[in-house]
Amino acid sequence: MRLSDLQTKTVVNVKDGKNIGSIIDANIDSEGNIESLVIETPKKILSFSRDEDLTVKWKEINKIGDDVILVDVK
């Protein structure tokens, strides 16, 4: 699977069922393994600002489906 394939999927938190945002980058270790995904959080309503990007560790990913990535973050 390519990073571009992951970027088309919706990232959802299993704790509350909310859409976290979109994958914009991945952190890779020296052996080429994905350590974490960088998620761009959505903009706030009626605001041009948004929260900072969120980093989701690979171990926090529960399931990668056809359309959705389920993560367990606080």
N, C-alpha and C positions, 0 to 999 in steps of 0.2 A: 504494500500500500504506500502511496506517495503522500507527501504533505499536502499537495494540492487536492487530493481526494478527501483528506480530513477537513480542509478548510471549507468545503461545501456543506458540511454537516452542522446541525444545530447542537449546541452544548447545553445540556440541562442538568441542574443540580437535583439529585434524587432526594435530598432532605426536604425541599419545598416545592419541587416541580417547576421551578422558574427557569426561564431561558437566561443563561449567564452571559452569552455573547458569542463572538466568532473567533475562531483560531486565526491568529495573525503570524505566529512564529513558533518554533520549537527550539528547545535547548538540547544540544547533542553532546554526549561525553566523548572522550578521546578515542573510544572504541567504536563510535558510530551509533550508539544506542540512544534512544530518546529518553532524556531525564525528566522533561516537563514540557507542557504546552503553554504558550502565552495566549491569553484570551483578551480580546478587545471588548470591554464592557460597553453596553449600549448607552447612548446619550440620555440624560435626564429629560423628562418632559418639560417643555417651555424653557429650555436652557441650552446654551451652546457648549457647555462644559460636560465632562463625563468623569467618572471615577478613573483612577489609574488602572492600567492593565493588570490583569489577574494571572498569576502563574499557578497552573495545576500540575502537581507532580504525577508522574506516570502511574504510581501505585494508587492514586486517588481516582483513576479511571475504572469504572465498574464494567462498562460494556460499550463496544463500538458497533453500532447497528448500521443499517443501510442509509438512514436519514439522520440519526441522532447519536450523540456521544453522551452517555450517562456518567456523571462524575459525582463523587461524594466529598464535598468541600464544606467548610464551616462558614 
